[in-house]
């Protein structure tokens, strides 16, 4: 046998897997059961992970989505609503064996017919009526319901279909278990997004054991228990994280003061309200760069926040280069100039040019307050946003 036909050694296989793109590893593991254990032993590195949808998630440039597919015999006409949902990759509903959506589990044929009187009759209405008749007569539908998994990438679309023997809710959790569970090492991620709907994807037992080491991390969650279970998936070895972005965190989440948040080099916060606690908590943060998005068109909150941050930094030494920014999403800077100048004067500051002011400190440093155009370098998750004007507070050498 020539050397070129010799199988790879165990160590060579591990090295090869480590350098393969993640989705290719998943594919090899699916087709080669003998490699599944080895694949789980090799550290996994991802460029992008987005666990944000009830019906999909994204790994690098691959999107995994699932739904119920209606498979008809060739000689049976397919209902229009079934055809449309099939074309979209399946419908996000659960069905009983008669083809009746659980959204209509309490309906009878008579009640539905009565509700539809005088209304628009559609193929969806027909499919519900047919399912109710099947249930009444204890007969199965002419079509077969299947779970369709669609894997889309810029290069190809792969479709796999499975017998509908478990609910979609359980299917997607099993899928997450297969891809992410049972790994010997934390998963390295350059850019990671966790949304509240990830709670429907990652079962608690997986969240208790799964660990990530992200470089850029965004979390969208308000419930404290769910937020805490998400945060615990961040391996302590990843601290300090380069970028941490919090979208609309609740008071309870914020007050937990988790190391993932307070040690981040760049902290980005989105909020709808100027909650009272922001004015006391934000100035005390020790993050190197802080960006605070507030969707508001009134100047009072912006001016008060500038005053609170500047006053605290004047009395408490901050490193040179520390920065706090507030993009002016819904308010013009011209509405802020006059009240801002009053604050600057009250802090013994002065204007140095048309867009910047400086305030002295007790630490041989100065605080600059300026209006600038956002270059978006502080927020890798906001690259799709336009370049807003912003108020920026920066610590400089005196």
C-alpha positions as CSV (number, residue, x, y, z in Angstrom):
1,X,0.0,0.0,0.0
2,X,1.4,3.4,-0.9
3,X,1.9,6.0,1.8
4,X,-0.6,8.3,0.2
5,X,-3.4,5.8,1.0
6,X,-2.6,5.5,4.7
7,X,-5.3,6.7,7.0
8,X,-4.6,9.8,9.1
9,X,-3.3,9.2,12.5
10,X,-5.3,10.3,15.5
11,X,-3.1,13.3,16.2
12,X,-3.1,14.3,12.5
13,X,-6.9,14.1,12.4
14,X,-7.2,16.4,15.5
15,X,-4.8,19.0,13.8
16,X,-6.9,18.8,10.6
17,X,-10.2,19.3,12.4
18,X,-8.8,22.3,14.4
19,X,-8.0,24.1,11.1
20,X,-11.3,23.3,9.4
21,X,-14.1,25.9,9.3
22,X,-16.8,25.1,12.0
23,X,-19.6,24.2,9.6
24,X,-17.4,21.9,7.7
25,X,-16.5,20.2,11.0
26,X,-20.2,19.8,11.7
27,X,-20.8,18.3,8.3
28,X,-17.9,15.8,8.6
29,X,-19.1,14.8,12.1
30,X,-22.6,14.2,10.7
31,X,-21.3,11.9,7.9
32,X,-18.5,10.2,9.9
33,X,-19.8,8.9,13.2
34,X,-16.4,7.6,14.0
35,X,-15.0,11.1,14.2
36,X,-17.8,12.6,16.4
37,X,-16.0,12.0,19.7
38,X,-12.7,13.3,18.3
39,X,-14.4,16.4,16.8
40,X,-15.8,17.3,20.3
41,X,-12.3,17.0,21.8
42,X,-10.8,19.6,19.4
43,X,-11.2,23.3,20.3
44,X,-13.8,25.0,18.1
45,X,-13.3,28.5,16.8
46,X,-16.1,30.6,15.3
47,X,-15.9,34.0,13.6
48,X,-19.6,34.8,14.2
49,X,-22.3,33.2,16.4
50,X,-25.8,34.6,16.5
51,X,-28.3,32.8,18.8
52,X,-31.1,35.3,18.2
53,X,-34.1,33.6,16.7
54,X,-36.8,31.1,17.7
55,X,-36.6,29.6,14.2
56,X,-32.9,30.0,13.3
57,X,-29.4,30.6,14.4
58,X,-26.2,31.6,12.6
59,X,-22.7,30.1,12.7
60,X,-20.2,32.1,10.7
61,X,-21.9,32.6,7.3
62,X,-24.2,29.6,7.7
63,X,-27.8,30.0,8.9
64,X,-29.6,27.0,10.4
65,X,-33.4,27.3,10.3
66,X,-36.2,24.8,10.8
67,X,-40.0,24.4,10.3
68,X,-42.7,22.0,9.5
69,X,-42.8,20.8,5.8
70,X,-45.9,19.4,4.1
71,X,-45.0,16.5,1.8
72,X,-47.8,15.7,-0.6
73,X,-48.1,12.7,-2.9
74,X,-47.5,13.6,-6.6
75,X,-51.1,13.1,-7.5
76,X,-52.6,15.3,-4.7
77,X,-52.9,19.1,-5.2
78,X,-51.1,21.0,-2.5
79,X,-52.9,23.7,-0.6
80,X,-51.7,27.2,-1.3
81,X,-50.8,28.0,2.3
82,X,-48.8,24.8,2.6
83,X,-47.0,25.5,-0.7
84,X,-46.0,29.0,0.6
85,X,-44.8,27.8,3.9
86,X,-42.8,25.0,2.2
87,X,-41.1,27.6,0.0
88,X,-40.1,29.5,3.1
89,X,-38.5,26.4,4.7
90,X,-41.5,25.4,6.8
91,X,-44.0,26.9,9.2
92,X,-43.3,27.7,12.8
93,X,-46.3,25.8,14.3
94,X,-46.9,22.5,16.0
95,X,-49.5,20.1,14.6
96,X,-51.3,17.0,15.8
97,X,-51.5,13.8,13.7
98,X,-54.6,15.1,11.9
99,X,-52.8,18.2,10.5
100,X,-54.4,20.6,13.0
101,X,-52.2,23.4,14.3
102,X,-52.1,23.5,18.1
103,X,-53.1,27.1,17.7
104,X,-56.6,25.8,16.9
105,X,-56.7,22.9,19.2
106,X,-59.8,24.1,21.0
107,X,-61.8,24.7,17.8
108,X,-64.6,22.6,16.3
109,X,-65.6,22.6,12.6
110,X,-68.8,24.3,13.4
111,X,-67.2,27.1,15.5
112,X,-64.6,27.8,12.9
113,X,-67.2,27.9,10.1
114,X,-69.2,30.3,12.1
115,X,-66.2,32.6,12.7
116,X,-65.4,32.6,9.0
117,X,-68.9,33.6,7.9
118,X,-68.7,36.9,6.1
119,X,-64.9,36.9,6.2
120,X,-62.2,36.1,3.8
121,X,-61.9,32.4,3.1
122,X,-58.3,31.3,2.4
123,X,-56.4,28.1,1.8
124,X,-55.3,28.3,5.4
125,X,-59.0,28.3,6.5
126,X,-59.5,25.2,4.2
127,X,-56.5,23.4,5.7
128,X,-57.9,24.0,9.2
129,X,-61.4,22.8,8.2
130,X,-59.8,19.7,6.6
131,X,-57.8,18.9,9.7
132,X,-60.9,19.3,11.9
133,X,-62.7,16.8,9.6
134,X,-59.8,14.4,9.9
135,X,-60.0,14.7,13.6
136,X,-63.7,14.1,13.6
137,X,-63.4,11.0,11.4
138,X,-60.2,9.9,13.0
139,X,-58.4,9.8,9.6
140,X,-54.9,10.9,8.8
141,X,-54.3,13.7,6.2
142,X,-53.3,12.9,2.6
143,X,-49.9,14.6,3.2
144,X,-47.1,13.9,5.5
145,X,-45.7,16.4,8.0
146,X,-41.9,16.5,8.3
147,X,-39.4,18.7,10.1
148,X,-37.2,20.5,7.6
149,X,-33.7,21.7,8.5
150,X,-32.4,24.3,6.0
151,X,-28.7,25.2,6.1
152,X,-28.0,28.3,4.0
153,X,-24.6,29.7,3.1
154,X,-23.4,32.1,0.4
155,X,-22.3,29.0,-1.6
156,X,-25.1,26.5,-1.2
157,X,-28.4,25.6,0.5
158,X,-28.7,22.2,2.1
159,X,-32.1,20.7,3.0
160,X,-32.6,17.8,5.3
161,X,-36.0,16.4,6.3
162,X,-36.9,14.3,9.4
163,X,-39.9,12.4,10.6
164,X,-42.1,14.6,12.7
165,X,-41.9,12.5,15.8
166,X,-40.8,15.3,18.2
167,X,-42.0,18.9,18.5
168,X,-40.0,21.7,16.8
169,X,-39.2,23.0,20.3
170,X,-37.4,19.8,21.1
171,X,-35.9,19.4,17.7
172,X,-34.0,22.8,17.8
173,X,-32.7,22.0,21.3
174,X,-31.4,18.6,20.1
175,X,-29.8,20.4,17.2
176,X,-28.0,22.8,19.6
177,X,-27.0,19.8,21.7
178,X,-25.5,18.1,18.7
179,X,-23.5,21.1,17.5
180,X,-22.5,22.8,20.7
181,X,-22.8,20.3,23.5
182,X,-20.4,17.8,25.0
183,X,-17.3,19.8,24.1
184,X,-14.1,19.4,26.1
185,X,-13.0,23.1,25.6
186,X,-14.8,26.4,25.6
187,X,-15.9,27.6,22.2
188,X,-13.8,30.6,20.9
189,X,-15.9,33.2,19.2
190,X,-14.8,36.5,17.6
191,X,-18.3,38.0,17.6
192,X,-21.2,36.6,19.6
193,X,-24.8,37.6,19.9
194,X,-27.2,36.1,22.5
195,X,-30.9,37.1,22.4
196,X,-33.7,36.3,24.8
197,X,-35.1,33.7,22.3
198,X,-31.9,31.7,22.8
199,X,-33.6,30.4,26.0
200,X,-35.9,28.5,23.6
201,X,-32.9,27.0,21.8
202,X,-30.5,26.1,24.6
203,X,-31.9,23.8,27.2
204,X,-30.9,24.6,30.8
205,X,-28.7,21.5,31.0
206,X,-26.7,22.8,28.0
207,X,-26.4,26.3,29.4
208,X,-25.1,24.9,32.6
209,X,-22.1,23.2,30.8
210,X,-21.6,25.2,27.6
211,X,-18.8,27.8,27.8
212,X,-17.7,30.5,25.3
213,X,-14.7,32.7,25.0
214,X,-15.9,35.7,23.0
215,X,-13.9,38.7,21.9
216,X,-17.0,40.8,21.1
217,X,-20.2,39.9,23.0
218,X,-23.8,41.3,22.7
219,X,-26.6,40.2,24.9
220,X,-30.3,41.2,24.6
221,X,-32.2,40.1,27.7
222,X,-34.3,41.7,30.5
223,X,-35.2,38.7,32.7
224,X,-32.6,38.4,35.4
225,X,-32.7,34.5,35.7
226,X,-32.3,34.1,31.9
227,X,-29.7,36.9,31.8
228,X,-27.7,35.2,34.5
229,X,-27.9,31.8,32.8
230,X,-26.6,33.4,29.6
231,X,-23.8,35.3,31.3
232,X,-22.6,32.2,33.1
233,X,-21.8,30.6,29.7
234,X,-19.0,33.1,29.3
235,X,-15.8,31.5,30.4
236,X,-13.8,33.5,33.0
237,X,-10.7,33.0,30.9
238,X,-12.2,35.4,28.3
239,X,-12.1,38.4,30.7
240,X,-11.6,41.2,30.0
241,X,-13.7,40.9,26.9
242,X,-12.8,43.5,24.2
243,X,-16.4,44.6,23.5
244,X,-19.6,43.9,25.5
245,X,-22.9,45.3,24.3
246,X,-26.0,45.3,26.4
247,X,-29.3,46.0,24.7
248,X,-32.1,47.3,27.0
249,X,-30.8,45.6,30.2
250,X,-33.3,45.7,33.2
251,X,-32.4,47.2,36.5
252,X,-31.9,43.8,38.1
253,X,-29.5,42.7,35.3
254,X,-27.5,45.9,35.5
255,X,-27.2,45.8,39.3
256,X,-25.8,42.3,39.2
257,X,-22.5,43.9,38.4
258,X,-21.2,40.8,36.6
259,X,-17.4,40.7,35.8
260,X,-18.3,40.2,32.1
261,X,-19.8,43.7,32.2
262,X,-17.6,45.6,34.6
263,X,-14.3,44.4,33.2
264,X,-15.1,44.9,29.5
265,X,-12.6,47.2,27.7
266,X,-15.4,48.6,25.6
267,X,-18.9,48.7,27.1
268,X,-21.9,49.6,24.9
269,X,-25.3,50.2,26.5
270,X,-28.7,50.7,24.7
271,X,-31.6,51.9,26.7
272,X,-35.0,53.5,26.2
273,X,-35.1,55.5,29.5
274,X,-32.8,57.6,31.6
275,X,-33.4,55.6,34.7
276,X,-32.4,57.3,37.9
277,X,-29.8,54.7,38.6
278,X,-28.0,55.4,35.3
279,X,-26.9,58.8,36.7
280,X,-25.2,57.2,39.7
281,X,-23.9,53.9,38.2
282,X,-22.6,55.0,34.8
283,X,-20.0,57.5,36.1
284,X,-18.5,54.9,38.5
285,X,-17.8,52.4,35.7
286,X,-14.1,51.7,35.2
287,X,-14.4,50.5,31.6
288,X,-11.9,52.1,29.3
289,X,-14.5,53.0,26.7
290,X,-18.2,53.4,27.3
291,X,-20.8,54.2,24.7
292,X,-24.4,55.0,25.9
293,X,-27.2,54.9,23.3
294,X,-30.3,56.6,24.6
295,X,-33.4,57.0,22.4
296,X,-34.6,60.3,23.5
297,X,-35.3,63.7,21.9
298,X,-35.2,65.8,25.1
299,X,-31.9,67.5,26.3
300,X,-32.3,67.2,30.1
301,X,-31.1,63.6,30.4
302,X,-28.1,64.1,28.2
303,X,-27.0,67.3,30.0
304,X,-27.5,65.7,33.4
305,X,-25.5,62.6,32.4
306,X,-22.6,64.8,31.1
307,X,-22.6,66.6,34.5
308,X,-22.7,63.4,36.5
309,X,-19.8,61.8,34.6
310,X,-17.7,64.9,34.5
311,X,-18.1,65.6,38.2
312,X,-17.3,62.1,39.2
313,X,-14.2,61.9,37.0
314,X,-13.0,65.3,38.3
315,X,-13.0,63.8,41.9
316,X,-12.0,60.2,41.1
317,X,-8.8,59.6,39.0
318,X,-9.4,58.0,35.6
319,X,-6.7,56.8,33.2
320,X,-5.7,58.9,30.3
321,X,-7.8,57.9,27.3
322,X,-10.9,56.9,29.2
323,X,-13.9,57.8,27.1
324,X,-17.6,58.1,27.6
325,X,-19.8,58.8,24.5
326,X,-23.5,59.4,23.9
327,X,-24.6,59.2,20.2
328,X,-27.3,61.8,19.5
329,X,-29.7,59.5,17.8
330,X,-32.9,61.5,18.0
331,X,-31.7,64.9,19.2
332,X,-29.8,67.7,17.5
333,X,-26.6,68.9,19.2
334,X,-27.8,72.5,18.7
335,X,-30.4,71.9,21.5
336,X,-27.6,70.9,23.8
337,X,-25.1,73.6,23.4
338,X,-26.5,76.3,25.6
339,X,-27.3,74.0,28.6
340,X,-24.0,72.3,28.2
341,X,-22.1,75.5,28.3
342,X,-23.8,76.4,31.6
343,X,-22.7,73.0,33.0
344,X,-19.1,73.6,31.8
345,X,-19.0,77.0,33.4
346,X,-20.3,75.6,36.7
347,X,-17.4,73.1,36.7
348,X,-14.8,75.9,36.0
349,X,-14.3,74.7,32.4
350,X,-13.8,76.7,29.3
351,X,-14.4,76.4,25.6
352,X,-11.2,75.6,23.5
353,X,-12.8,75.6,20.1
354,X,-16.3,75.6,18.5
355,X,-17.0,72.0,19.4
356,X,-14.9,71.3,22.5
357,X,-14.6,72.3,26.1
358,X,-12.1,71.3,28.8
359,X,-12.5,70.9,32.6
360,X,-9.6,70.8,35.0
361,X,-9.1,68.0,37.5
362,X,-7.0,67.4,40.6
363,X,-4.8,64.7,39.0
364,X,-2.7,66.7,36.4
365,X,-5.3,65.7,33.8
366,X,-8.1,67.4,32.1
367,X,-11.5,66.3,30.9
368,X,-12.6,67.2,27.4
369,X,-16.2,67.4,26.5
370,X,-16.8,67.6,22.7
371,X,-19.2,67.2,19.9
372,X,-17.9,64.7,17.4
373,X,-19.0,62.5,14.6
374,X,-19.2,58.9,15.6
375,X,-16.5,56.8,13.8
376,X,-18.2,53.7,15.1
377,X,-14.9,52.1,16.1
378,X,-16.2,51.7,19.6
379,X,-19.2,49.5,18.5
380,X,-18.5,46.5,16.2
381,X,-22.3,45.7,16.5
382,X,-23.3,49.1,15.2
383,X,-21.4,49.1,11.9
384,X,-24.7,49.1,10.0
385,X,-25.8,52.3,11.7
386,X,-25.2,55.7,10.3
387,X,-22.5,58.0,11.8
388,X,-24.4,60.1,14.3
389,X,-23.1,63.1,16.0
390,X,-22.3,62.5,19.7
391,X,-21.2,64.0,23.0
392,X,-17.9,62.6,24.0
393,X,-16.1,63.0,27.3
394,X,-12.4,62.1,27.3
395,X,-9.6,62.2,29.9
396,X,-6.5,63.9,28.5
397,X,-3.1,64.8,29.9
398,X,-3.2,68.4,31.3
